[in-house]
Amino acid sequence: MLYWKVFMIVAIPALAIGWVVYWWWNRKIEEEERNRPKPVSKRLKQTRTEVSDWAKKMAEFESPAEQARKRKLAQQKEQEEKQQQ
């Protein structure tokens, strides 16, 4: 019976200390994961670059009406230059 009492006197505090250490260690790991940037897959990177390229193409796109208007302005400038000469 004495061994059982000694075992319980040692085991219960050791178990409590173990749980506290485990809780502290788990909290530390979760905090590190929260601060770490989220991993980006190759497919996501590829999709982002494709969307970026598409957006650049769309920004440079000129509608046929806009192209015709620019041609008309260029022709008018040429005619004005010819008239000035």
PyMOL Python script that loads the backbone (N, CA, C, O; Angstrom):
from pymol import cmd

cmd.read_pdbstr("""\
ATOM      1  N   MET A   1       0.805  -1.188   0.000  1.00  0.00           N
ATOM      2  CA  MET A   1       0.000   0.000   0.000  1.00  0.00           C
ATOM      3  C   MET A   1       0.860   1.268   0.000  1.00  0.00           C
ATOM      4  O   MET A   1       0.472   2.287  -0.572  1.00  0.00           O
ATOM      5  N   LEU A   2       1.998   1.200   0.629  1.00  0.00           N
ATOM      6  CA  LEU A   2       2.895   2.340   0.678  1.00  0.00           C
ATOM      7  C   LEU A   2       3.418   2.672  -0.724  1.00  0.00           C
ATOM      8  O   LEU A   2       3.539   3.841  -1.090  1.00  0.00           O
ATOM      9  N   TYR A   3       3.721   1.639  -1.495  1.00  0.00           N
ATOM     10  CA  TYR A   3       4.212   1.873  -2.857  1.00  0.00           C
ATOM     11  C   TYR A   3       3.154   2.566  -3.704  1.00  0.00           C
ATOM     12  O   TYR A   3       3.466   3.435  -4.518  1.00  0.00           O
ATOM     13  N   TRP A   4       1.922   2.178  -3.506  1.00  0.00           N
ATOM     14  CA  TRP A   4       0.817   2.787  -4.259  1.00  0.00           C
ATOM     15  C   TRP A   4       0.707   4.271  -3.911  1.00  0.00           C
ATOM     16  O   TRP A   4       0.528   5.086  -4.817  1.00  0.00           O
ATOM     17  N   LYS A   5       0.804   4.645  -2.667  1.00  0.00           N
ATOM     18  CA  LYS A   5       0.730   6.045  -2.244  1.00  0.00           C
ATOM     19  C   LYS A   5       1.894   6.846  -2.810  1.00  0.00           C
ATOM     20  O   LYS A   5       1.703   7.965  -3.287  1.00  0.00           O
ATOM     21  N   VAL A   6       3.081   6.292  -2.762  1.00  0.00           N
ATOM     22  CA  VAL A   6       4.261   6.971  -3.309  1.00  0.00           C
ATOM     23  C   VAL A   6       4.105   7.127  -4.820  1.00  0.00           C
ATOM     24  O   VAL A   6       4.398   8.183  -5.380  1.00  0.00           O
ATOM     25  N   PHE A   7       3.642   6.067  -5.469  1.00  0.00           N
ATOM     26  CA  PHE A   7       3.430   6.129  -6.921  1.00  0.00           C
ATOM     27  C   PHE A   7       2.431   7.228  -7.267  1.00  0.00           C
ATOM     28  O   PHE A   7       2.684   8.006  -8.187  1.00  0.00           O
ATOM     29  N   MET A   8       1.312   7.319  -6.564  1.00  0.00           N
ATOM     30  CA  MET A   8       0.284   8.317  -6.841  1.00  0.00           C
ATOM     31  C   MET A   8       0.796   9.726  -6.518  1.00  0.00           C
ATOM     32  O   MET A   8       0.476  10.676  -7.233  1.00  0.00           O
ATOM     33  N   ILE A   9       1.583   9.867  -5.455  1.00  0.00           N
ATOM     34  CA  ILE A   9       2.139  11.178  -5.098  1.00  0.00           C
ATOM     35  C   ILE A   9       3.088  11.670  -6.192  1.00  0.00           C
ATOM     36  O   ILE A   9       3.171  12.874  -6.437  1.00  0.00           O
ATOM     37  N   VAL A  10       3.795  10.766  -6.845  1.00  0.00           N
ATOM     38  CA  VAL A  10       4.731  11.136  -7.911  1.00  0.00           C
ATOM     39  C   VAL A  10       4.018  11.220  -9.258  1.00  0.00           C
ATOM     40  O   VAL A  10       4.291  12.129 -10.042  1.00  0.00           O
ATOM     41  N   ALA A  11       3.123  10.299  -9.534  1.00  0.00           N
ATOM     42  CA  ALA A  11       2.503  10.196 -10.859  1.00  0.00           C
ATOM     43  C   ALA A  11       1.525  11.328 -11.139  1.00  0.00           C
ATOM     44  O   ALA A  11       1.518  11.867 -12.245  1.00  0.00           O
ATOM     45  N   ILE A  12       0.707  11.700 -10.177  1.00  0.00           N
ATOM     46  CA  ILE A  12      -0.311  12.734 -10.432  1.00  0.00           C
ATOM     47  C   ILE A  12       0.341  14.084 -10.757  1.00  0.00           C
ATOM     48  O   ILE A  12      -0.051  14.700 -11.749  1.00  0.00           O
ATOM     49  N   PRO A  13       1.295  14.568  -9.994  1.00  0.00           N
ATOM     50  CA  PRO A  13       1.946  15.834 -10.408  1.00  0.00           C
ATOM     51  C   PRO A  13       2.698  15.697 -11.738  1.00  0.00           C
ATOM     52  O   PRO A  13       2.707  16.626 -12.545  1.00  0.00           O
ATOM     53  N   ALA A  14       3.324  14.542 -11.961  1.00  0.00           N
ATOM     54  CA  ALA A  14       4.044  14.347 -13.231  1.00  0.00           C
ATOM     55  C   ALA A  14       3.065  14.383 -14.398  1.00  0.00           C
ATOM     56  O   ALA A  14       3.359  14.970 -15.439  1.00  0.00           O
ATOM     57  N   LEU A  15       1.903  13.757 -14.228  1.00  0.00           N
ATOM     58  CA  LEU A  15       0.889  13.767 -15.277  1.00  0.00           C
ATOM     59  C   LEU A  15       0.370  15.183 -15.510  1.00  0.00           C
ATOM     60  O   LEU A  15       0.189  15.598 -16.655  1.00  0.00           O
ATOM     61  N   ALA A  16       0.132  15.922 -14.435  1.00  0.00           N
ATOM     62  CA  ALA A  16      -0.344  17.301 -14.568  1.00  0.00           C
ATOM     63  C   ALA A  16       0.697  18.168 -15.278  1.00  0.00           C
ATOM     64  O   ALA A  16       0.361  18.959 -16.159  1.00  0.00           O
ATOM     65  N   ILE A  17       1.939  18.014 -14.893  1.00  0.00           N
ATOM     66  CA  ILE A  17       3.017  18.776 -15.547  1.00  0.00           C
ATOM     67  C   ILE A  17       3.111  18.386 -17.017  1.00  0.00           C
ATOM     68  O   ILE A  17       3.317  19.249 -17.870  1.00  0.00           O
ATOM     69  N   GLY A  18       2.966  17.124 -17.320  1.00  0.00           N
ATOM     70  CA  GLY A  18       3.004  16.656 -18.707  1.00  0.00           C
ATOM     71  C   GLY A  18       1.900  17.281 -19.548  1.00  0.00           C
ATOM     72  O   GLY A  18       2.147  17.696 -20.681  1.00  0.00           O
ATOM     73  N   TRP A  19       0.682  17.355 -19.009  1.00  0.00           N
ATOM     74  CA  TRP A  19      -0.422  17.970 -19.746  1.00  0.00           C
ATOM     75  C   TRP A  19      -0.192  19.465 -19.955  1.00  0.00           C
ATOM     76  O   TRP A  19      -0.503  19.996 -21.021  1.00  0.00           O
ATOM     77  N   VAL A  20       0.345  20.138 -18.958  1.00  0.00           N
ATOM     78  CA  VAL A  20       0.627  21.573 -19.109  1.00  0.00           C
ATOM     79  C   VAL A  20       1.685  21.791 -20.178  1.00  0.00           C
ATOM     80  O   VAL A  20       1.550  22.691 -21.007  1.00  0.00           O
ATOM     81  N   VAL A  21       2.734  20.980 -20.170  1.00  0.00           N
ATOM     82  CA  VAL A  21       3.792  21.099 -21.185  1.00  0.00           C
ATOM     83  C   VAL A  21       3.226  20.799 -22.573  1.00  0.00           C
ATOM     84  O   VAL A  21       3.550  21.493 -23.537  1.00  0.00           O
ATOM     85  N   TYR A  22       2.392  19.782 -22.677  1.00  0.00           N
ATOM     86  CA  TYR A  22       1.771  19.436 -23.966  1.00  0.00           C
ATOM     87  C   TYR A  22       0.905  20.589 -24.466  1.00  0.00           C
ATOM     88  O   TYR A  22       0.976  20.953 -25.640  1.00  0.00           O
ATOM     89  N   TRP A  23       0.085  21.167 -23.581  1.00  0.00           N
ATOM     90  CA  TRP A  23      -0.767  22.295 -23.965  1.00  0.00           C
ATOM     91  C   TRP A  23       0.084  23.472 -24.439  1.00  0.00           C
ATOM     92  O   TRP A  23      -0.230  24.088 -25.457  1.00  0.00           O
ATOM     93  N   TRP A  24       1.153  23.790 -23.716  1.00  0.00           N
ATOM     94  CA  TRP A  24       2.028  24.900 -24.079  1.00  0.00           C
ATOM     95  C   TRP A  24       2.704  24.648 -25.424  1.00  0.00           C
ATOM     96  O   TRP A  24       2.788  25.550 -26.257  1.00  0.00           O
ATOM     97  N   TRP A  25       3.186  23.420 -25.637  1.00  0.00           N
ATOM     98  CA  TRP A  25       3.868  23.080 -26.881  1.00  0.00           C
ATOM     99  C   TRP A  25       2.891  23.136 -28.057  1.00  0.00           C
ATOM    100  O   TRP A  25       3.247  23.644 -29.121  1.00  0.00           O
ATOM    101  N   ASN A  26       1.676  22.628 -27.890  1.00  0.00           N
ATOM    102  CA  ASN A  26       0.664  22.640 -28.943  1.00  0.00           C
ATOM    103  C   ASN A  26       0.272  24.081 -29.285  1.00  0.00           C
ATOM    104  O   ASN A  26       0.084  24.410 -30.457  1.00  0.00           O
ATOM    105  N   ARG A  27       0.150  24.934 -28.276  1.00  0.00           N
ATOM    106  CA  ARG A  27      -0.170  26.344 -28.506  1.00  0.00           C
ATOM    107  C   ARG A  27       0.936  27.027 -29.306  1.00  0.00           C
ATOM    108  O   ARG A  27       0.658  27.822 -30.203  1.00  0.00           O
ATOM    109  N   LYS A  28       2.172  26.719 -28.984  1.00  0.00           N
ATOM    110  CA  LYS A  28       3.315  27.296 -29.692  1.00  0.00           C
ATOM    111  C   LYS A  28       3.314  26.874 -31.165  1.00  0.00           C
ATOM    112  O   LYS A  28       3.549  27.700 -32.048  1.00  0.00           O
ATOM    113  N   ILE A  29       3.052  25.595 -31.427  1.00  0.00           N
ATOM    114  CA  ILE A  29       2.992  25.096 -32.810  1.00  0.00           C
ATOM    115  C   ILE A  29       1.874  25.780 -33.585  1.00  0.00           C
ATOM    116  O   ILE A  29       2.085  26.181 -34.730  1.00  0.00           O
ATOM    117  N   GLU A  30       0.687  25.923 -32.991  1.00  0.00           N
ATOM    118  CA  GLU A  30      -0.436  26.582 -33.662  1.00  0.00           C
ATOM    119  C   GLU A  30      -0.117  28.041 -33.976  1.00  0.00           C
ATOM    120  O   GLU A  30      -0.498  28.546 -35.033  1.00  0.00           O
ATOM    121  N   GLU A  31       0.574  28.716 -33.072  1.00  0.00           N
ATOM    122  CA  GLU A  31       0.942  30.115 -33.303  1.00  0.00           C
ATOM    123  C   GLU A  31       1.925  30.231 -34.472  1.00  0.00           C
ATOM    124  O   GLU A  31       1.807  31.144 -35.289  1.00  0.00           O
ATOM    125  N   GLU A  32       2.884  29.322 -34.557  1.00  0.00           N
ATOM    126  CA  GLU A  32       3.828  29.326 -35.672  1.00  0.00           C
ATOM    127  C   GLU A  32       3.115  29.074 -36.986  1.00  0.00           C
ATOM    128  O   GLU A  32       3.436  29.703 -37.995  1.00  0.00           O
ATOM    129  N   GLU A  33       2.147  28.160 -36.990  1.00  0.00           N
ATOM    130  CA  GLU A  33       1.400  27.879 -38.213  1.00  0.00           C
ATOM    131  C   GLU A  33       0.562  29.075 -38.638  1.00  0.00           C
ATOM    132  O   GLU A  33       0.422  29.341 -39.832  1.00  0.00           O
ATOM    133  N   ARG A  34       0.001  29.801 -37.671  1.00  0.00           N
ATOM    134  CA  ARG A  34      -0.778  30.987 -38.000  1.00  0.00           C
ATOM    135  C   ARG A  34       0.091  32.065 -38.639  1.00  0.00           C
ATOM    136  O   ARG A  34      -0.364  32.773 -39.537  1.00  0.00           O
ATOM    137  N   ASN A  35       1.337  32.197 -38.185  1.00  0.00           N
ATOM    138  CA  ASN A  35       2.237  33.237 -38.692  1.00  0.00           C
ATOM    139  C   ASN A  35       2.897  32.851 -40.009  1.00  0.00           C
ATOM    140  O   ASN A  35       3.403  33.720 -40.719  1.00  0.00           O
ATOM    141  N   ARG A  36       2.901  31.570 -40.347  1.00  0.00           N
ATOM    142  CA  ARG A  36       3.525  31.093 -41.570  1.00  0.00           C
ATOM    143  C   ARG A  36       2.620  31.426 -42.767  1.00  0.00           C
ATOM    144  O   ARG A  36       1.404  31.262 -42.668  1.00  0.00           O
ATOM    145  N   PRO A  37       3.175  31.884 -43.879  1.00  0.00           N
ATOM    146  CA  PRO A  37       2.338  32.153 -45.048  1.00  0.00           C
ATOM    147  C   PRO A  37       1.751  30.852 -45.606  1.00  0.00           C
ATOM    148  O   PRO A  37       2.354  29.783 -45.522  1.00  0.00           O
ATOM    149  N   LYS A  38       0.568  30.987 -46.169  1.00  0.00           N
ATOM    150  CA  LYS A  38      -0.088  29.807 -46.722  1.00  0.00           C
ATOM    151  C   LYS A  38       0.674  29.326 -47.954  1.00  0.00           C
ATOM    152  O   LYS A  38       1.102  30.141 -48.771  1.00  0.00           O
ATOM    153  N   PRO A  39       0.848  28.021 -48.095  1.00  0.00           N
ATOM    154  CA  PRO A  39       1.572  27.517 -49.264  1.00  0.00           C
ATOM    155  C   PRO A  39       0.752  27.729 -50.544  1.00  0.00           C
ATOM    156  O   PRO A  39      -0.473  27.610 -50.549  1.00  0.00           O
ATOM    157  N   VAL A  40       1.467  28.046 -51.621  1.00  0.00           N
ATOM    158  CA  VAL A  40       0.817  28.289 -52.905  1.00  0.00           C
ATOM    159  C   VAL A  40       1.229  27.172 -53.857  1.00  0.00           C
ATOM    160  O   VAL A  40       2.418  26.915 -54.048  1.00  0.00           O
ATOM    161  N   SER A  41       0.244  26.514 -54.448  1.00  0.00           N
ATOM    162  CA  SER A  41       0.534  25.397 -55.343  1.00  0.00           C
ATOM    163  C   SER A  41       0.987  25.909 -56.711  1.00  0.00           C
ATOM    164  O   SER A  41       0.776  27.073 -57.053  1.00  0.00           O
ATOM    165  N   LYS A  42       1.610  25.026 -57.480  1.00  0.00           N
ATOM    166  CA  LYS A  42       2.061  25.392 -58.829  1.00  0.00           C
ATOM    167  C   LYS A  42       0.883  25.769 -59.704  1.00  0.00           C
ATOM    168  O   LYS A  42       0.963  26.703 -60.502  1.00  0.00           O
ATOM    169  N   ARG A  43      -0.206  25.043 -59.552  1.00  0.00           N
ATOM    170  CA  ARG A  43      -1.387  25.314 -60.374  1.00  0.00           C
ATOM    171  C   ARG A  43      -1.959  26.693 -60.068  1.00  0.00           C
ATOM    172  O   ARG A  43      -2.363  27.413 -60.981  1.00  0.00           O
ATOM    173  N   LEU A  44      -1.996  27.066 -58.791  1.00  0.00           N
ATOM    174  CA  LEU A  44      -2.491  28.394 -58.422  1.00  0.00           C
ATOM    175  C   LEU A  44      -1.580  29.477 -58.985  1.00  0.00           C
ATOM    176  O   LEU A  44      -2.068  30.486 -59.492  1.00  0.00           O
ATOM    177  N   LYS A  45      -0.258  29.286 -58.904  1.00  0.00           N
ATOM    178  CA  LYS A  45       0.682  30.259 -59.479  1.00  0.00           C
ATOM    179  C   LYS A  45       0.454  30.396 -60.979  1.00  0.00           C
ATOM    180  O   LYS A  45       0.437  31.503 -61.516  1.00  0.00           O
ATOM    181  N   GLN A  46       0.279  29.258 -61.650  1.00  0.00           N
ATOM    182  CA  GLN A  46       0.069  29.266 -63.097  1.00  0.00           C
ATOM    183  C   GLN A  46      -1.222  30.000 -63.428  1.00  0.00           C
ATOM    184  O   GLN A  46      -1.255  30.806 -64.358  1.00  0.00           O
ATOM    185  N   THR A  47      -2.272  29.732 -62.686  1.00  0.00           N
ATOM    186  CA  THR A  47      -3.549  30.392 -62.932  1.00  0.00           C
ATOM    187  C   THR A  47      -3.428  31.896 -62.725  1.00  0.00           C
ATOM    188  O   THR A  47      -3.963  32.679 -63.510  1.00  0.00           O
ATOM    189  N   ARG A  48      -2.726  32.299 -61.671  1.00  0.00           N
ATOM    190  CA  ARG A  48      -2.549  33.732 -61.418  1.00  0.00           C
ATOM    191  C   ARG A  48      -1.800  34.408 -62.554  1.00  0.00           C
ATOM    192  O   ARG A  48      -2.172  35.505 -62.972  1.00  0.00           O
ATOM    193  N   THR A  49      -0.736  33.761 -63.065  1.00  0.00           N
ATOM    194  CA  THR A  49       0.012  34.367 -64.168  1.00  0.00           C
ATOM    195  C   THR A  49      -0.837  34.415 -65.438  1.00  0.00           C
ATOM    196  O   THR A  49      -0.766  35.377 -66.202  1.00  0.00           O
ATOM    197  N   GLU A  50      -1.642  33.370 -65.659  1.00  0.00           N
ATOM    198  CA  GLU A  50      -2.513  33.371 -66.840  1.00  0.00           C
ATOM    199  C   GLU A  50      -3.536  34.500 -66.752  1.00  0.00           C
ATOM    200  O   GLU A  50      -3.789  35.186 -67.742  1.00  0.00           O
ATOM    201  N   VAL A  51      -4.115  34.693 -65.588  1.00  0.00           N
ATOM    202  CA  VAL A  51      -5.089  35.771 -65.420  1.00  0.00           C
ATOM    203  C   VAL A  51      -4.411  37.124 -65.585  1.00  0.00           C
ATOM    204  O   VAL A  51      -4.974  38.037 -66.190  1.00  0.00           O
ATOM    205  N   SER A  52      -3.202  37.251 -65.047  1.00  0.00           N
ATOM    206  CA  SER A  52      -2.461  38.504 -65.181  1.00  0.00           C
ATOM    207  C   SER A  52      -2.149  38.795 -66.650  1.00  0.00           C
ATOM    208  O   SER A  52      -2.309  39.925 -67.112  1.00  0.00           O
ATOM    209  N   ASP A  53      -1.703  37.772 -67.379  1.00  0.00           N
ATOM    210  CA  ASP A  53      -1.415  37.953 -68.802  1.00  0.00           C
ATOM    211  C   ASP A  53      -2.676  38.331 -69.570  1.00  0.00           C
ATOM    212  O   ASP A  53      -2.645  39.201 -70.440  1.00  0.00           O
ATOM    213  N   TRP A  54      -3.797  37.665 -69.241  1.00  0.00           N
ATOM    214  CA  TRP A  54      -5.056  37.958 -69.909  1.00  0.00           C
ATOM    215  C   TRP A  54      -5.479  39.400 -69.637  1.00  0.00           C
ATOM    216  O   TRP A  54      -5.959  40.089 -70.538  1.00  0.00           O
ATOM    217  N   ALA A  55      -5.300  39.860 -68.385  1.00  0.00           N
ATOM    218  CA  ALA A  55      -5.673  41.228 -68.030  1.00  0.00           C
ATOM    219  C   ALA A  55      -4.823  42.239 -68.805  1.00  0.00           C
ATOM    220  O   ALA A  55      -5.330  43.270 -69.246  1.00  0.00           O
ATOM    221  N   LYS A  56      -3.528  41.941 -68.969  1.00  0.00           N
ATOM    222  CA  LYS A  56      -2.664  42.846 -69.747  1.00  0.00           C
ATOM    223  C   LYS A  56      -3.117  42.901 -71.200  1.00  0.00           C
ATOM    224  O   LYS A  56      -3.160  43.977 -71.797  1.00  0.00           O
ATOM    225  N   LYS A  57      -3.455  41.748 -71.774  1.00  0.00           N
ATOM    226  CA  LYS A  57      -3.934  41.721 -73.158  1.00  0.00           C
ATOM    227  C   LYS A  57      -5.228  42.510 -73.301  1.00  0.00           C
ATOM    228  O   LYS A  57      -5.415  43.235 -74.278  1.00  0.00           O
ATOM    229  N   MET A  58      -6.118  42.368 -72.326  1.00  0.00           N
ATOM    230  CA  MET A  58      -7.387  43.085 -72.398  1.00  0.00           C
ATOM    231  C   MET A  58      -7.168  44.597 -72.238  1.00  0.00           C
ATOM    232  O   MET A  58      -7.903  45.391 -72.825  1.00  0.00           O
ATOM    233  N   ALA A  59      -6.172  44.994 -71.454  1.00  0.00           N
ATOM    234  CA  ALA A  59      -5.880  46.420 -71.287  1.00  0.00           C
ATOM    235  C   ALA A  59      -5.330  47.001 -72.590  1.00  0.00           C
ATOM    236  O   ALA A  59      -5.580  48.164 -72.907  1.00  0.00           O
ATOM    237  N   GLU A  60      -4.584  46.195 -73.342  1.00  0.00           N
ATOM    238  CA  GLU A  60      -4.004  46.659 -74.601  1.00  0.00           C
ATOM    239  C   GLU A  60      -4.971  46.519 -75.772  1.00  0.00           C
ATOM    240  O   GLU A  60      -4.711  47.042 -76.856  1.00  0.00           O
ATOM    241  N   PHE A  61      -6.070  45.825 -75.564  1.00  0.00           N
ATOM    242  CA  PHE A  61      -7.015  45.563 -76.649  1.00  0.00           C
ATOM    243  C   PHE A  61      -7.695  46.848 -77.100  1.00  0.00           C
ATOM    244  O   PHE A  61      -8.100  47.679 -76.287  1.00  0.00           O
ATOM    245  N   GLU A  62      -7.807  46.987 -78.402  1.00  0.00           N
ATOM    246  CA  GLU A  62      -8.524  48.123 -78.975  1.00  0.00           C
ATOM    247  C   GLU A  62      -9.656  47.570 -79.828  1.00  0.00           C
ATOM    248  O   GLU A  62      -9.452  46.685 -80.659  1.00  0.00           O
ATOM    249  N   SER A  63     -10.825  48.094 -79.614  1.00  0.00           N
ATOM    250  CA  SER A  63     -11.976  47.624 -80.392  1.00  0.00           C
ATOM    251  C   SER A  63     -11.835  48.104 -81.834  1.00  0.00           C
ATOM    252  O   SER A  63     -11.116  49.068 -82.094  1.00  0.00           O
ATOM    253  N   PRO A  64     -12.504  47.454 -82.761  1.00  0.00           N
ATOM    254  CA  PRO A  64     -12.436  47.893 -84.159  1.00  0.00           C
ATOM    255  C   PRO A  64     -12.896  49.344 -84.335  1.00  0.00           C
ATOM    256  O   PRO A  64     -12.351  50.070 -85.165  1.00  0.00           O
ATOM    257  N   ALA A  65     -13.884  49.761 -83.566  1.00  0.00           N
ATOM    258  CA  ALA A  65     -14.352  51.149 -83.670  1.00  0.00           C
ATOM    259  C   ALA A  65     -13.250  52.113 -83.222  1.00  0.00           C
ATOM    260  O   ALA A  65     -13.059  53.168 -83.826  1.00  0.00           O
ATOM    261  N   GLU A  66     -12.542  51.751 -82.182  1.00  0.00           N
ATOM    262  CA  GLU A  66     -11.459  52.599 -81.694  1.00  0.00           C
ATOM    263  C   GLU A  66     -10.317  52.646 -82.710  1.00  0.00           C
ATOM    264  O   GLU A  66      -9.714  53.697 -82.926  1.00  0.00           O
ATOM    265  N   GLN A  67     -10.026  51.507 -83.329  1.00  0.00           N
ATOM    266  CA  GLN A  67      -8.973  51.479 -84.352  1.00  0.00           C
ATOM    267  C   GLN A  67      -9.362  52.349 -85.540  1.00  0.00           C
ATOM    268  O   GLN A  67      -8.529  53.073 -86.084  1.00  0.00           O
ATOM    269  N   ALA A  68     -10.624  52.276 -85.940  1.00  0.00           N
ATOM    270  CA  ALA A  68     -11.089  53.087 -87.071  1.00  0.00           C
ATOM    271  C   ALA A  68     -10.999  54.567 -86.732  1.00  0.00           C
ATOM    272  O   ALA A  68     -10.605  55.373 -87.575  1.00  0.00           O
ATOM    273  N   ARG A  69     -11.362  54.933 -85.504  1.00  0.00           N
ATOM    274  CA  ARG A  69     -11.295  56.328 -85.082  1.00  0.00           C
ATOM    275  C   ARG A  69      -9.850  56.833 -85.107  1.00  0.00           C
ATOM    276  O   ARG A  69      -9.590  57.963 -85.523  1.00  0.00           O
ATOM    277  N   LYS A  70      -8.909  55.990 -84.660  1.00  0.00           N
ATOM    278  CA  LYS A  70      -7.500  56.391 -84.675  1.00  0.00           C
ATOM    279  C   LYS A  70      -6.997  56.561 -86.108  1.00  0.00           C
ATOM    280  O   LYS A  70      -6.253  57.494 -86.410  1.00  0.00           O
ATOM    281  N   ARG A  71      -7.417  55.641 -86.990  1.00  0.00           N
ATOM    282  CA  ARG A  71      -7.013  55.773 -88.393  1.00  0.00           C
ATOM    283  C   ARG A  71      -7.554  57.058 -88.996  1.00  0.00           C
ATOM    284  O   ARG A  71      -6.864  57.745 -89.750  1.00  0.00           O
ATOM    285  N   LYS A  72      -8.791  57.373 -88.658  1.00  0.00           N
ATOM    286  CA  LYS A  72      -9.412  58.579 -89.184  1.00  0.00           C
ATOM    287  C   LYS A  72      -8.658  59.823 -88.698  1.00  0.00           C
ATOM    288  O   LYS A  72      -8.409  60.744 -89.475  1.00  0.00           O
ATOM    289  N   LEU A  73      -8.299  59.844 -87.414  1.00  0.00           N
ATOM    290  CA  LEU A  73      -7.537  60.971 -86.885  1.00  0.00           C
ATOM    291  C   LEU A  73      -6.175  61.087 -87.563  1.00  0.00           C
ATOM    292  O   LEU A  73      -5.720  62.190 -87.866  1.00  0.00           O
ATOM    293  N   ALA A  74      -5.526  59.949 -87.799  1.00  0.00           N
ATOM    294  CA  ALA A  74      -4.221  59.967 -88.461  1.00  0.00           C
ATOM    295  C   ALA A  74      -4.358  60.504 -89.885  1.00  0.00           C
ATOM    296  O   ALA A  74      -3.518  61.277 -90.347  1.00  0.00           O
ATOM    297  N   GLN A  75      -5.420  60.091 -90.577  1.00  0.00           N
ATOM    298  CA  GLN A  75      -5.637  60.584 -91.947  1.00  0.00           C
ATOM    299  C   GLN A  75      -5.914  62.082 -91.945  1.00  0.00           C
ATOM    300  O   GLN A  75      -5.440  62.805 -92.822  1.00  0.00           O
ATOM    301  N   GLN A  76      -6.673  62.545 -90.973  1.00  0.00           N
ATOM    302  CA  GLN A  76      -6.956  63.982 -90.900  1.00  0.00           C
ATOM    303  C   GLN A  76      -5.683  64.776 -90.649  1.00  0.00           C
ATOM    304  O   GLN A  76      -5.482  65.837 -91.239  1.00  0.00           O
ATOM    305  N   LYS A  77      -4.823  64.263 -89.774  1.00  0.00           N
ATOM    306  CA  LYS A  77      -3.557  64.949 -89.517  1.00  0.00           C
ATOM    307  C   LYS A  77      -2.701  65.001 -90.777  1.00  0.00           C
ATOM    308  O   LYS A  77      -2.086  66.024 -91.078  1.00  0.00           O
ATOM    309  N   GLU A  78      -2.666  63.889 -91.512  1.00  0.00           N
ATOM    310  CA  GLU A  78      -1.887  63.863 -92.759  1.00  0.00           C
ATOM    311  C   GLU A  78      -2.427  64.880 -93.751  1.00  0.00           C
ATOM    312  O   GLU A  78      -1.663  65.585 -94.410  1.00  0.00           O
ATOM    313  N   GLN A  79      -3.747  64.952 -93.852  1.00  0.00           N
ATOM    314  CA  GLN A  79      -4.349  65.919 -94.781  1.00  0.00           C
ATOM    315  C   GLN A  79      -4.040  67.358 -94.352  1.00  0.00           C
ATOM    316  O   GLN A  79      -3.768  68.216 -95.192  1.00  0.00           O
ATOM    317  N   GLU A  80      -4.084  67.613 -93.043  1.00  0.00           N
ATOM    318  CA  GLU A  80      -3.775  68.960 -92.571  1.00  0.00           C
ATOM    319  C   GLU A  80      -2.322  69.322 -92.855  1.00  0.00           C
ATOM    320  O   GLU A  80      -2.028  70.459 -93.225  1.00  0.00           O
ATOM    321  N   GLU A  81      -1.409  68.361 -92.684  1.00  0.00           N
ATOM    322  CA  GLU A  81       0.007  68.607 -92.980  1.00  0.00           C
ATOM    323  C   GLU A  81       0.219  68.868 -94.460  1.00  0.00           C
ATOM    324  O   GLU A  81       1.011  69.735 -94.830  1.00  0.00           O
ATOM    325  N   LYS A  82      -0.486  68.121 -95.317  1.00  0.00           N
ATOM    326  CA  LYS A  82      -0.372  68.348 -96.769  1.00  0.00           C
ATOM    327  C   LYS A  82      -0.894  69.725 -97.153  1.00  0.00           C
ATOM    328  O   LYS A  82      -0.328  70.399 -98.014  1.00  0.00           O
ATOM    329  N   GLN A  83      -1.975  70.134 -96.507  1.00  0.00           N
ATOM    330  CA  GLN A  83      -2.554  71.433 -96.813  1.00  0.00           C
ATOM    331  C   GLN A  83      -1.640  72.563 -96.349  1.00  0.00           C
ATOM    332  O   GLN A  83      -1.585  73.610 -96.994  1.00  0.00           O
ATOM    333  N   GLN A  84      -0.932  72.373 -95.255  1.00  0.00           N
ATOM    334  CA  GLN A  84      -0.035  73.395 -94.749  1.00  0.00           C
ATOM    335  C   GLN A  84       1.195  73.550 -95.638  1.00  0.00           C
ATOM    336  O   GLN A  84       1.797  74.624 -95.679  1.00  0.00           O
ATOM    337  N   GLN A  85       1.566  72.514 -96.333  1.00  0.00           N
ATOM    338  CA  GLN A  85       2.763  72.591 -97.181  1.00  0.00           C
ATOM    339  C   GLN A  85       2.441  73.291 -98.421  1.00  0.00           C
ATOM    340  O   GLN A  85       3.310  73.464 -99.276  1.00  0.00           O
TER     341      GLN A  85
END
""", "prot")
cmd.dss("prot")
cmd.show_as("cartoon", "prot")
cmd.util.cbc("prot")
cmd.orient("prot")
